[in-house]
């Protein structure tokens, strides 16, 4: 039973890292959501303490919100001490999530009619800790109203209350941002002092040309907004909306690079490559150069094109992992399934000859073998699994070479990231920045781990998470 519980927990963590309930290349959104809902229900009912502890791991924000919602919806299923631990874990995770995600969770709690004392306290404490309540009220107005009403909280001041619930009744605001919001209704220049998402609505109302609006709002954009708008701004001939590549996280930077047309990637090769390598060095920190001889098998087959909701996501993760592994390794060899040698020009194409590439990788005599793929080995089918099985059982039974399969895609049919073979652990990956921690976690997925070891690992991660480390 302990072995089964350990396997169930590892399966759930892999799913919670990769699955977002959106369409993947081979599975629709409805299948994804149904599969994920079953997993959450199964874990919450059978292993509630382990389920809650997953909040301290590298699960994505979508699943973190689902965990918090389910725990808050079923307080009677846990003893008092467990509820206290859950409350601390949920509070810590909410502090780490983007505010729009948190406000969406509060909306879902209201829709589910979950309004117990613990829920109200969590909402109260999270709102009280927000650095700028006025900014939140302007940018996330609907979410703030839902949260305050649901937790029976009073706004921080009469002006804020008027703005949220009766904005037309007040003729004047003393708070600068609220005064600017009011001016933006009749003064075009005022909207450029507002957050981008708010200003965009006013710009449409005033009929302002899109290119002119983007150029003037550029100083107000956040880094993520700059990244999202840069391609659109380029089409409109606006050069001011430029993302700062020097500070961009590795996986986002890889996604930006792959969104560019190939000729532009070639023209900006030096800039993009330098930025990717710098981001990789930041991500690996003190581990840079300590991984010895690393050989990576990287999937750039047609299935890495992803879906309309997750465009090129598997290829983005592969490119980001390529640069991270290059920074972590003392010696590094990258083998793309397409056979290309220029990572910056990667694009989804062809079948997935993982078996051939794994054979090539083993020929380089690595100390670490890392495979980044969705697990669909189809040229020919099953060759990679057989190569890895023979290698592990006949050539490397003592496991002198560390091997791990990183899979960025959730498979609804198997309720986890699809495995290549039991001989090599598979862990889900969402961001390349998490790879060092995930490779450590892969040891628990080797297939020989007991529940005690999993609990010890989770207890350590929970303690560090609650201490903010």
C-alpha positions as CSV (number, residue, x, y, z in Angstrom):
1,X,0.0,0.0,0.0
2,X,2.9,2.4,0.8
3,X,4.4,1.8,-2.6
4,X,1.0,2.5,-4.3
5,X,0.6,5.7,-2.3
6,X,4.1,6.9,-3.4
7,X,3.3,6.1,-7.0
8,X,0.0,7.9,-6.8
9,X,1.6,11.0,-5.3
10,X,4.4,11.1,-7.9
11,X,1.8,10.7,-10.7
12,X,-0.2,13.6,-9.4
13,X,2.8,15.9,-9.0
14,X,3.8,15.2,-12.6
15,X,0.2,16.0,-13.7
16,X,0.0,19.2,-11.6
17,X,3.3,20.5,-13.1
18,X,2.3,20.0,-16.7
19,X,-1.5,20.1,-17.0
20,X,-3.4,23.4,-17.4
21,X,-6.8,22.1,-18.6
22,X,-6.1,23.4,-22.1
23,X,-5.9,21.6,-25.4
24,X,-2.6,19.8,-26.2
25,X,-1.5,18.6,-29.6
26,X,-3.1,15.1,-29.2
27,X,-5.8,15.8,-26.5
28,X,-8.7,18.3,-26.3
29,X,-9.4,20.7,-23.5
30,X,-12.5,18.8,-22.3
31,X,-10.5,15.5,-21.9
32,X,-7.7,17.4,-20.1
33,X,-10.2,19.0,-17.6
34,X,-12.1,15.8,-17.0
35,X,-8.8,13.8,-16.4
36,X,-7.4,16.5,-14.1
37,X,-10.7,16.8,-12.1
38,X,-10.6,13.1,-11.4
39,X,-7.0,13.2,-10.2
40,X,-7.7,16.1,-7.8
41,X,-10.7,14.3,-6.4
42,X,-8.8,11.1,-6.0
43,X,-5.8,12.7,-4.2
44,X,-8.0,14.9,-2.0
45,X,-10.1,12.0,-0.8
46,X,-7.3,9.4,-0.4
47,X,-4.2,11.4,0.5
48,X,-5.3,14.8,1.7
49,X,-2.1,15.6,3.6
50,X,0.1,14.8,0.6
51,X,-2.4,16.6,-1.7
52,X,-2.0,19.8,0.4
53,X,1.8,19.4,0.5
54,X,1.8,19.6,-3.3
55,X,1.3,23.4,-2.9
56,X,5.0,23.6,-1.7
57,X,6.2,21.9,-4.9
58,X,6.7,23.3,-8.4
59,X,3.1,22.7,-9.5
60,X,1.7,25.3,-11.9
61,X,-0.7,28.1,-10.8
62,X,-3.7,26.5,-12.4
63,X,-3.4,23.4,-10.3
64,X,-2.3,25.3,-7.2
65,X,-5.6,27.2,-7.4
66,X,-7.6,23.9,-7.9
67,X,-5.9,22.5,-4.8
68,X,-6.7,25.5,-2.7
69,X,-10.3,25.6,-3.9
70,X,-10.8,21.9,-3.0
71,X,-9.2,22.1,0.4
72,X,-11.2,25.2,1.3
73,X,-14.4,23.6,0.0
74,X,-14.0,20.5,2.2
75,X,-12.8,21.6,5.6
76,X,-14.8,18.9,7.4
77,X,-12.6,16.2,5.9
78,X,-9.5,17.2,7.8
79,X,-8.7,17.4,11.6
80,X,-8.0,20.7,13.2
81,X,-4.2,20.4,13.0
82,X,-4.3,19.5,9.3
83,X,-6.5,22.4,8.6
84,X,-4.0,24.8,10.2
85,X,-1.2,23.4,8.0
86,X,-3.4,23.7,5.0
87,X,-4.2,27.3,5.8
88,X,-0.5,28.2,6.1
89,X,0.2,26.4,2.8
90,X,-2.6,28.1,1.0
91,X,-1.7,31.5,2.3
92,X,2.0,31.1,1.3
93,X,1.0,29.9,-2.2
94,X,-1.4,32.8,-2.7
95,X,1.4,35.2,-1.9
96,X,3.5,33.6,-4.7
97,X,0.7,33.7,-7.3
98,X,-0.1,36.5,-9.8
99,X,-2.9,38.6,-8.4
100,X,-5.3,38.0,-11.2
101,X,-5.1,34.2,-10.5
102,X,-5.9,34.9,-6.8
103,X,-8.8,37.1,-7.6
104,X,-10.1,34.4,-10.0
105,X,-9.8,31.8,-7.1
106,X,-11.9,34.2,-4.9
107,X,-14.5,34.4,-7.6
108,X,-14.6,30.6,-7.8
109,X,-15.0,30.4,-4.0
110,X,-17.9,32.7,-4.2
111,X,-19.5,30.8,-7.0
112,X,-19.1,27.5,-5.0
113,X,-20.6,29.3,-1.9
114,X,-17.5,28.6,0.2
115,X,-17.6,31.2,2.9
116,X,-16.3,29.5,6.1
117,X,-14.2,31.3,8.6
118,X,-10.9,30.0,7.2
119,X,-11.8,31.2,3.7
120,X,-12.7,34.7,5.0
121,X,-9.5,34.9,7.0
122,X,-7.4,34.0,4.0
123,X,-9.0,36.6,1.8
124,X,-8.7,39.2,4.5
125,X,-5.0,38.6,5.1
126,X,-4.1,38.4,1.4
127,X,-5.9,41.7,0.6
128,X,-4.3,43.4,3.7
129,X,-0.9,42.4,2.5
130,X,-1.3,43.9,-1.0
131,X,1.2,46.7,-1.5
132,X,-1.1,49.1,-3.3
133,X,-4.8,48.6,-2.7
134,X,-5.7,51.5,-5.0
135,X,-3.8,50.1,-7.9
136,X,-5.5,46.7,-7.4
137,X,-8.9,48.4,-7.3
138,X,-8.2,50.1,-10.6
139,X,-6.6,47.2,-12.4
140,X,-8.6,44.3,-10.9
141,X,-11.8,46.1,-10.0
142,X,-14.3,43.3,-10.5
143,X,-12.1,40.9,-8.6
144,X,-11.6,43.2,-5.7
145,X,-15.3,43.8,-5.4
146,X,-16.1,40.1,-5.4
147,X,-13.4,39.4,-2.7
148,X,-14.6,42.2,-0.4
149,X,-18.2,41.2,-0.7
150,X,-17.5,37.5,-0.2
151,X,-15.3,38.0,2.9
152,X,-17.6,40.8,4.3
153,X,-14.7,43.3,4.3
154,X,-14.8,47.1,4.1
155,X,-12.7,48.9,1.5
156,X,-9.7,50.7,2.8
157,X,-11.2,54.2,3.0
158,X,-14.3,56.0,1.8
159,X,-12.8,57.0,-1.5
160,X,-11.9,53.4,-2.4
161,X,-15.4,52.2,-1.4
162,X,-17.0,54.9,-3.6
163,X,-14.8,54.0,-6.5
164,X,-15.6,50.3,-6.3
165,X,-19.3,50.3,-5.6
166,X,-20.6,53.8,-6.6
167,X,-18.1,55.6,-8.8
168,X,-20.6,58.0,-10.4
169,X,-21.8,59.4,-7.1
170,X,-18.4,61.0,-6.3
171,X,-17.6,64.2,-8.1
172,X,-13.9,64.4,-6.9
173,X,-11.2,62.0,-5.8
174,X,-8.2,63.1,-3.7
175,X,-6.3,59.9,-4.5
176,X,-4.1,60.6,-7.6
177,X,-4.8,57.3,-9.4
178,X,-8.5,57.5,-8.8
179,X,-8.5,61.1,-10.0
180,X,-6.6,60.1,-13.1
181,X,-9.2,57.3,-13.8
182,X,-12.0,59.8,-13.6
183,X,-10.2,62.3,-15.9
184,X,-9.6,59.5,-18.4
185,X,-13.3,59.4,-19.1
186,X,-13.2,62.8,-20.9
187,X,-9.4,63.6,-21.3
188,X,-7.4,61.4,-23.6
189,X,-4.0,62.4,-22.2
190,X,-5.0,61.0,-18.7
191,X,-5.4,57.4,-19.9
192,X,-1.6,57.2,-20.4
193,X,-1.1,57.5,-16.7
194,X,-3.2,54.4,-16.0
195,X,-2.2,50.7,-16.0
196,X,-2.1,49.3,-19.6
197,X,-5.1,46.9,-19.2
198,X,-7.3,49.8,-17.9
199,X,-5.9,52.3,-20.4
200,X,-6.7,50.0,-23.3
201,X,-10.4,50.1,-22.6
202,X,-10.3,53.9,-22.5
203,X,-8.3,54.1,-25.7
204,X,-11.0,52.0,-27.5
205,X,-13.7,54.3,-26.1
206,X,-11.9,57.4,-27.4
207,X,-11.1,55.8,-30.7
208,X,-7.4,56.3,-30.4
209,X,-5.2,54.8,-33.2
210,X,-3.7,51.5,-31.9
211,X,-0.1,52.4,-33.0
212,X,-0.3,55.8,-31.4
213,X,-1.7,54.3,-28.2
214,X,1.0,51.6,-27.9
215,X,3.8,54.1,-28.5
216,X,2.6,56.5,-25.8
217,X,1.6,53.8,-23.2
218,X,5.0,52.1,-23.5
219,X,6.5,53.6,-20.4
220,X,3.6,52.1,-18.3
221,X,4.0,48.6,-19.5
222,X,5.1,45.8,-17.3
223,X,7.8,43.4,-18.5
224,X,5.3,40.7,-19.4
225,X,3.0,43.2,-21.2
226,X,6.0,44.4,-23.2
227,X,6.8,40.8,-24.2
228,X,3.2,40.1,-25.2
229,X,2.9,43.3,-27.2
230,X,6.3,43.5,-28.9
231,X,5.3,41.4,-32.0
232,X,2.1,43.3,-32.4
233,X,3.8,46.6,-31.9
234,X,6.3,45.7,-34.6
235,X,3.5,45.0,-37.1
236,X,2.2,48.5,-36.4
237,X,5.6,50.1,-36.9
238,X,6.0,51.0,-33.2
239,X,9.6,50.5,-31.9
240,X,9.0,51.9,-28.4
241,X,7.3,48.7,-27.1
242,X,10.5,46.7,-26.6
243,X,10.9,44.0,-24.0
244,X,14.1,44.1,-21.9
245,X,15.7,40.8,-22.9
246,X,18.4,41.2,-20.3
247,X,16.0,40.7,-17.4
248,X,13.5,38.3,-19.0
249,X,13.2,34.8,-17.4
250,X,14.6,31.9,-19.5
251,X,11.5,30.1,-20.6
252,X,9.6,33.3,-21.5
253,X,12.7,34.5,-23.4
254,X,12.7,31.2,-25.3
255,X,9.1,31.6,-26.2
256,X,9.7,35.1,-27.4
257,X,12.6,34.0,-29.6
258,X,10.5,31.2,-31.2
259,X,7.7,33.6,-31.9
260,X,9.9,35.6,-34.2
261,X,10.1,34.9,-37.9
262,X,13.2,32.9,-38.9
263,X,14.8,35.9,-40.8
264,X,14.5,38.1,-37.7
265,X,16.0,35.4,-35.5
266,X,19.0,35.2,-37.9
267,X,19.3,39.0,-38.0
268,X,19.2,39.2,-34.2
269,X,21.2,36.0,-33.5
270,X,23.9,37.7,-31.4
271,X,21.4,39.6,-29.2
272,X,19.0,36.6,-28.7
273,X,21.8,34.0,-28.1
274,X,23.5,36.3,-25.5
275,X,20.2,36.9,-23.7
276,X,19.3,33.2,-23.6
277,X,22.7,32.3,-22.2
278,X,22.6,35.0,-19.6
279,X,19.1,34.0,-18.5
280,X,20.3,30.4,-18.3
281,X,23.3,31.3,-16.1
282,X,20.9,33.3,-13.8
283,X,18.6,30.3,-13.6
284,X,21.2,27.7,-12.7
285,X,23.0,29.9,-10.1
286,X,25.8,28.2,-8.2
287,X,25.3,24.9,-10.1
288,X,26.7,26.4,-13.3
289,X,29.3,24.0,-14.8
290,X,28.9,21.4,-12.1
291,X,26.9,18.7,-13.9
292,X,29.8,17.1,-15.7
293,X,29.4,15.7,-19.2
294,X,25.7,16.2,-20.2
295,X,24.1,14.9,-23.4
296,X,20.6,16.1,-24.2
297,X,18.1,14.6,-26.6
298,X,15.7,17.4,-27.5
299,X,12.4,16.9,-29.3
300,X,11.6,19.3,-32.1
301,X,9.2,17.1,-34.0
302,X,5.9,18.3,-35.4
303,X,4.0,17.5,-32.2
304,X,6.0,20.3,-30.4
305,X,3.9,22.8,-32.3
306,X,1.4,22.3,-29.4
307,X,-2.1,23.8,-29.7
308,X,-3.8,27.1,-30.3
309,X,-3.9,27.6,-26.5
310,X,-0.3,26.4,-25.9
311,X,1.4,27.4,-29.1
312,X,4.9,25.8,-29.5
313,X,5.0,25.2,-25.7
314,X,6.8,21.9,-25.9
315,X,9.4,23.4,-28.3
316,X,9.8,26.5,-26.1
317,X,10.6,24.3,-23.1
318,X,13.0,22.2,-25.1
319,X,14.9,25.4,-26.3
320,X,15.0,26.8,-22.7
321,X,16.2,23.4,-21.4
322,X,18.9,23.3,-24.0
323,X,20.4,26.6,-22.8
324,X,20.0,25.7,-19.2
325,X,21.7,22.4,-19.6
326,X,24.5,24.1,-21.6
327,X,25.1,26.4,-18.6
328,X,24.9,23.5,-16.0
329,X,27.3,21.2,-17.9
330,X,31.0,21.0,-17.8
331,X,30.8,19.5,-21.3
332,X,27.6,19.6,-23.3
333,X,26.2,17.9,-26.4
334,X,22.7,18.7,-27.8
335,X,21.0,16.2,-30.2
336,X,17.7,17.5,-31.7
337,X,15.4,14.8,-33.1
338,X,15.3,16.6,-36.5
339,X,19.1,16.5,-36.7
340,X,19.5,20.3,-36.9
341,X,22.5,21.8,-35.1
342,X,21.2,25.4,-34.9
343,X,18.9,25.6,-31.8
344,X,17.9,29.2,-32.5
345,X,16.3,28.2,-35.7
346,X,14.3,25.3,-34.2
347,X,10.8,24.8,-35.5
348,X,8.3,21.9,-35.2
349,X,8.9,19.5,-38.1
350,X,8.8,15.8,-38.9
351,X,8.4,12.6,-36.9
352,X,10.0,11.7,-33.5
353,X,13.0,9.3,-33.9
354,X,13.8,9.3,-30.2
355,X,15.3,5.8,-30.3
356,X,18.0,6.8,-32.9
357,X,18.9,10.0,-31.0
358,X,19.1,8.1,-27.7
359,X,21.5,5.7,-29.3
360,X,23.6,8.6,-30.6
361,X,23.5,10.2,-27.1
362,X,24.8,7.0,-25.4
363,X,27.6,6.9,-27.9
364,X,28.9,10.2,-26.5
365,X,29.4,8.4,-23.1
366,X,27.5,11.0,-20.9
367,X,27.6,11.3,-17.2
368,X,24.0,12.7,-17.4
369,X,21.5,11.9,-20.1
370,X,18.5,14.2,-20.3
371,X,15.6,13.7,-22.7
372,X,13.2,16.5,-23.3
373,X,10.2,15.2,-25.2
374,X,6.4,14.6,-25.1
375,X,7.1,10.9,-25.0
376,X,5.6,10.0,-28.3
377,X,8.4,7.9,-29.9
378,X,7.1,7.0,-33.3
379,X,9.9,6.5,-35.8
380,X,9.8,3.5,-35.2
381,X,7.4,3.3,-32.3
382,X,8.9,2.0,-29.1
383,X,12.5,2.0,-30.1
384,X,13.6,4.5,-27.5
385,X,12.0,2.4,-24.7
386,X,13.8,-0.7,-25.9
387,X,17.1,1.1,-26.3
388,X,16.8,2.4,-22.7
389,X,15.7,-0.9,-21.3
390,X,18.7,-2.8,-22.8
391,X,21.1,-0.1,-21.8
392,X,19.9,0.0,-18.2
393,X,19.6,-3.8,-17.7
394,X,22.7,-4.9,-19.7
395,X,25.1,-2.1,-20.1
396,X,24.5,0.1,-17.1
397,X,22.8,-1.9,-14.4
398,X,24.7,0.0,-11.6
399,X,23.2,3.2,-12.9
400,X,26.5,5.0,-13.2
401,X,24.9,7.3,-15.7
402,X,22.2,9.6,-14.4
403,X,19.2,9.6,-16.8
404,X,15.9,11.5,-16.7
405,X,13.1,12.2,-19.1
406,X,11.5,15.7,-18.9
407,X,8.1,15.8,-20.4
408,X,6.3,19.2,-20.9
409,X,3.0,17.6,-22.0
410,X,0.1,16.2,-19.9
411,X,-1.5,13.0,-21.3
412,X,-5.1,12.8,-20.2
413,X,-5.4,9.0,-20.9
414,X,-2.5,8.1,-18.5
415,X,-3.3,10.9,-16.0
416,X,0.4,12.0,-16.0
417,X,3.2,13.0,-18.3
418,X,3.7,10.1,-20.7
419,X,6.6,7.8,-19.8
420,X,9.1,6.4,-22.2
421,X,10.1,3.4,-20.1
422,X,10.1,2.3,-16.5
423,X,13.9,2.2,-16.6
424,X,14.2,6.0,-16.8
425,X,12.2,8.3,-14.5
426,X,9.8,10.8,-16.1
427,X,9.0,14.1,-14.5
428,X,6.8,16.8,-15.8
429,X,8.3,20.2,-16.6
430,X,6.6,23.5,-17.2
431,X,9.6,25.9,-17.0
432,X,13.2,25.2,-17.6
433,X,14.1,27.2,-14.5
434,X,12.7,24.3,-12.4
435,X,14.9,21.6,-14.0
436,X,17.6,21.4,-11.2
437,X,14.8,20.8,-8.6
438,X,13.0,18.4,-10.9
439,X,16.1,16.3,-11.6
440,X,16.4,15.9,-7.8
441,X,12.7,14.9,-7.7
442,X,13.3,12.4,-10.5
443,X,15.1,10.2,-8.0
444,X,11.8,9.7,-6.2
445,X,10.2,8.6,-9.5
446,X,12.7,5.8,-10.2
447,X,10.1,3.3,-9.3
448,X,11.7,2.0,-6.1
449,X,10.7,4.8,-3.8
450,X,8.5,4.1,-0.7
451,X,6.0,6.4,0.9
452,X,8.3,7.2,3.7
453,X,10.9,8.7,1.4
454,X,8.2,10.7,-0.4
455,X,6.8,12.0,2.9
456,X,10.3,13.0,4.0
457,X,10.9,14.9,0.8
458,X,7.5,16.6,1.0
459,X,8.1,17.5,4.7
460,X,11.4,19.2,3.8
461,X,9.9,21.1,0.9
462,X,6.9,22.2,3.0
463,X,9.2,23.5,5.8
464,X,11.3,25.4,3.3
465,X,8.3,26.8,1.5
466,X,6.7,28.1,4.7
467,X,9.9,29.6,5.8
468,X,10.2,31.4,2.5
469,X,13.3,29.6,1.2
